[in-house]
Structure formats: C-alpha cells, structure tokens
Amino acid sequence: MFGIAGGAVGDLVMGAEYHVLRPTGPGNCTAVVREASFLMSGGGEAYAVGRTGLALGVAGSWTVDDGYRPVDSGTYALEWGRDGGLLRISGTSTDPVVSGGSADIDCGW
C-alpha cells in the first residue's frame, strides 16, 4: 500500500502526465507514456499495454534537459511493424534528449 501511495505522491510532486499514444499496434497493443519534470530536468517512461490492460514493465525511458516534455510537445514518432512498435523520442536544439530516447513496444505476441 505504501508503494502505491509513494508513487502517487511522486506523480503529484513531479507533475506527471500520462499519454495513450495512437494508433494502436497489432493485437491492440498500446504504447502508454508517463512524462514528468521537476525544476530543470525531465524524463519519461514508455510501457507496452496488451490485451490484459496491464503493463508488465518499462519498455524504455529517457531524460531531457530543462524539463521538456517531448510527447506532450509532439516531438516523437511511433511506428508499428508486424513484431511490435518502436517509439522514438526527440528533443529540440535547446532541450535535447540527454539519455535514452527510444523504446521497443512489445506486448508479447
């Protein structure tokens, strides 16, 4: 119970936002992103959500400069193939992605 409460408090302090990305992939595999920022740093995680509606772990993560939120700003690309999806996160020249930046979205078909 403390883990859930701690996560909720962290989301409030960091101003976390969740995004369900479209389109969905084969078998209704969905990419869900959590973005957060605090002061001069920011970051995010991507999750693959399958038929069960559960994410079984982080598919990828990234860190950006100056609290930039790439998904909220639309500077990302999501491409689906037969075997899953690839999410690419882009920054800007003034707010670059400093680590990470891509995620394999695999719902385990």
PELIN-V14491 format. One record per run of one state. SS is the DSSP state (hx for helix, st for strand, lp for the rest). FROM is the first residue (numbers start at 1). TO is the last residue. If there is no record, write none. Layout:
SS&FROM&TO / SS&FROM&TO
This chain:
lp&1&1 / hx&2&14 / lp&15&16 / st&17&20 / lp&21&25 / hx&26&28 / lp&29&29 / st&30&38 / lp&39&40 / st&41&49 / lp&50&54 / st&55&65 / lp&66&69 / hx&70&73 / lp&74&75 / st&76&81 / lp&82&83 / st&84&89 / lp&90&96 / st&97&100 / lp&101&101 / st&102&105 / lp&106&109
